[in-house]
C-alpha cells in the first residue's frame, strides 16, 4: 500500500509527522538507497526499503504510549553533543522506539508523553485540537489583578498573540507568586514568555496535567505505560478511531 513517507516514519515510531518532515527535508532519509527530500514522496510499505541514518525502518509496530515525570535539568532529546542528561536516561527498560509528544525545556519538569504512534502525537500537539496543558508556575514578584486579566485574554509575543489562558492565583506576595496556568497551544517556552511579558521571571515550572492525564502520584524520573482506557480517552479527545 502506498503511503506518504512522513506517515511511514511516524507509524514506525521513528518520529512525529512534523519531525519526519524535518528529517526528510534535511536529507537524512533514504528510500531504496537514494536520498529523498520531497515531502510529498510516497512509499510502498510492503516493498520499499526506508532508512534513517543508515538504519532500516519498519513501518508497523504495536502502539506504545508512556507517561514520564521529567525531572528538571535534562533535555527532551535522544542525544546531546554536550553530554547533558536526557529523558532517555530514565527509560532504559523501554525497548520500543518512542519519541516525545511535545517538549518541556531543560529547566522545567513534569508530565511528558512518549509514544510510537505518530498520528496520536501529531494531533495532541497540533493547535487545531486545543489540547489542554496545565502548569504549576512560581514567578518572582506579586502577580494579580490586571496582569492576570492580561494573561487570560492573551499576551502579544514576538510570534503573535497567545490564545486565552485560564489562570488561578494560588499565592501572591511581594517576593513571589504561585499560579496554576492552563493553555491550549504548544509554543516554545510559551508560559515562561507570557510571564516575562508582564514583568515576572519564572523560577519554577511544572506540568501537572496534559490532555486529561494527571502527573500525580508519579515521582521524578519515574514512568509508566498508559492503560487501554487512558489511551482510548486520548484518542477520543483528538477525534481518532480507537
C-alpha positions in Angstrom: 0.0 0.0 0.0 1.3 3.5 -0.9 1.5 5.9 2.0 3.3 9.2 2.5 6.9 8.9 3.7 6.3 11.0 6.8 3.4 8.9 7.8 5.5 5.7 7.2 8.2 7.1 9.6 5.6 8.1 12.2 4.0 4.6 12.1 7.4 3.1 12.6 7.8 5.1 15.8 10.8 6.9 14.4 9.4 10.4 14.7 6.2 12.5 14.8 5.0 13.6 11.4 6.5 17.1 11.9 9.8 15.7 12.9 9.6 13.3 10.0 9.2 16.2 7.6 12.3 17.8 9.2 14.3 14.6 8.7 13.2 14.3 5.1 14.0 18.0 4.3 17.4 17.6 5.9 18.3 14.7 3.5 18.5 12.1 6.3 16.1 9.7 4.8 16.8 7.2 2.0 14.3 5.1 0.0 15.8 2.1 -1.8 19.3 3.6 -1.3 18.5 7.1 -2.7 18.2 10.3 -0.6 14.7 11.7 -0.6 13.9 15.3 0.2 10.5 15.6 -1.4 8.0 16.0 1.5 5.2 14.6 -0.8 7.0 11.3 -1.5 5.0 8.1 -1.1 6.4 4.6 -0.4 5.1 1.1 -0.7 5.1 -0.1 2.9 5.4 -3.8 1.7 8.2 -3.4 -0.8 10.3 -0.2 -0.4 13.4 -0.1 1.9 13.4 3.1 4.1 16.4 4.1 6.1 17.1 6.9 8.5 20.8 7.5 9.4 21.7 4.2 7.7 19.2 2.1 9.8 16.4 0.3 8.2 12.9 1.4 9.4 10.0 -1.0 9.7 6.6 0.7 9.4 4.3 -1.2 11.6 4.8 -1.5 15.4 2.5 -2.3 18.3 1.3 1.1 19.6 3.0 2.1 22.9 2.5 5.3 24.9 4.1 6.1 28.3 4.0 9.0 30.7 7.2 10.2 32.3 7.8 12.6 35.1 10.6 14.6 33.5 12.9 15.9 36.1 14.4 19.4 35.8 17.9 19.5 34.4 17.5 17.1 31.5 16.8 17.5 27.8 13.9 16.3 25.8 16.1 14.7 23.1 17.8 11.4 22.4 21.4 12.6 22.3 23.1 15.7 23.4 26.6 16.7 22.0 27.4 18.3 25.3 26.8 15.2 27.2 24.0 16.6 29.3 21.3 14.2 30.8 18.3 13.4 28.5 14.9 11.9 29.2 16.1 8.6 27.6 18.5 8.1 30.5 15.3 7.4 32.6 13.9 4.9 30.1 16.5 2.0 29.7 13.7 -0.6 30.2 11.7 0.7 27.2 12.8 -1.3 24.2 10.4 0.1 21.7 11.5 3.2 19.8 9.4 6.1 21.2 9.5 9.8 20.8 8.3 12.7 22.9 4.9 14.3 22.4 5.8 18.0 22.5 8.6 19.4 24.7 9.5 20.6 28.2 12.6 22.8 28.4 15.8 21.9 30.2 14.8 23.7 33.5 11.2 22.5 33.6 9.7 19.3 35.0 6.5 17.4 34.9 4.3 15.2 32.7 5.7 14.2 29.4 4.1 11.7 27.0 6.3 9.5 24.7 4.8 7.3 22.0 5.4 5.5 18.7 2.0 6.5 17.4 2.8 9.3 15.0 -0.8 10.3 14.3 -1.7 10.5 18.0 1.4 12.6 18.7 0.6 14.9 15.7 -3.0 15.5 16.9 -2.0 16.0 20.6 0.5 18.8 19.6 -1.4 20.5 16.8 -3.1 23.8 17.9 -6.3 22.9 15.9 -7.2 20.2 18.5 -6.9 22.6 21.5 -5.4 20.0 23.9 -5.2 21.4 27.4 -1.9 21.6 29.3 -1.8 22.7 32.9 1.3 24.1 34.8 2.2 25.0 38.3 4.3 28.1 38.0 6.3 30.1 40.5 7.4 33.5 39.4 9.2 36.5 41.0 7.1 39.3 42.4 3.4 39.7 43.1 1.0 38.8 40.3 -2.6 39.7 40.4 -5.4 42.0 39.2 -4.8 43.5 35.8 -1.8 41.2 35.0 -3.9 38.1 35.5 -6.6 39.5 33.2 -4.0 40.3 30.5 -2.6 36.7 30.7 -6.1 35.3 30.5 -7.1 37.4 27.5 -3.8 36.7 25.6 -0.4 38.3 25.5 1.3 39.7 22.5 4.6 37.8 21.9 7.1 38.1 19.1 5.4 35.2 17.3 1.9 36.6 17.8 -0.8 36.9 20.4 -1.3 33.9 22.7 -4.7 32.2 22.9 -6.8 32.8 26.0 -5.5 31.1 29.1 -7.0 30.0 32.4 -5.2 31.4 35.4 -5.6 30.7 39.1 -3.5 32.6 41.6 -2.6 30.2 44.5 -0.4 32.6 46.4 0.8 36.1 45.8 3.3 38.0 47.8 6.0 40.7 47.2 8.7 38.1 46.9 7.0 35.6 44.6 3.7 34.2 43.3 2.4 30.7 42.7 0.0 30.2 39.8 -1.9 27.4 38.1 -2.0 28.1 34.3 -3.9 26.2 31.6 -3.0 26.8 28.0 -4.1 25.1 24.8 -1.2 26.0 22.5 2.2 24.4 22.2 4.6 27.3 21.5 8.2 27.1 22.6 8.6 28.2 26.2 5.2 29.8 26.0 4.3 30.1 29.7 7.7 31.5 30.6 7.5 34.1 27.8 3.9 35.0 28.9 5.1 35.8 32.4 8.2 37.6 31.2 5.9 39.8 29.0 4.1 41.1 32.1 7.4 41.6 34.0 7.9 38.4 36.0 10.7 35.9 35.7 9.6 32.2 36.2 11.7 30.4 38.8 9.8 27.0 38.7 7.6 25.4 36.0 6.0 22.0 36.4 3.5 20.5 34.0 0.9 18.8 36.2 -1.7 17.8 33.6 -1.9 17.2 29.9 -4.8 16.1 27.7 -6.8 14.9 30.8 -3.9 12.9 32.3 -2.6 13.9 35.7 1.0 13.8 36.8 0.4 12.8 40.4 1.5 10.5 42.0 4.3 9.8 39.6 7.7 10.7 41.1 10.5 12.5 39.4 12.3 10.2 36.9 9.6 7.5 37.0 7.4 6.4 34.2 4.5 4.1 33.4 2.6 2.7 30.5 -0.8 4.2 29.8 -3.8 1.9 30.3 -6.0 1.0 27.4 -8.7 3.2 28.9 -6.3 6.2 29.1 -5.1 5.6 25.5 -8.7 5.5 24.3 -9.5 8.7 26.2 -6.6 10.4 24.4 -7.7 9.3 21.0 -11.3 10.3 21.7 -10.1 13.8 22.8 -8.5 14.3 19.4 -11.0 12.5 17.3 -9.1 9.4 16.5 -10.7 6.0 16.0 -9.6 3.5 18.7 
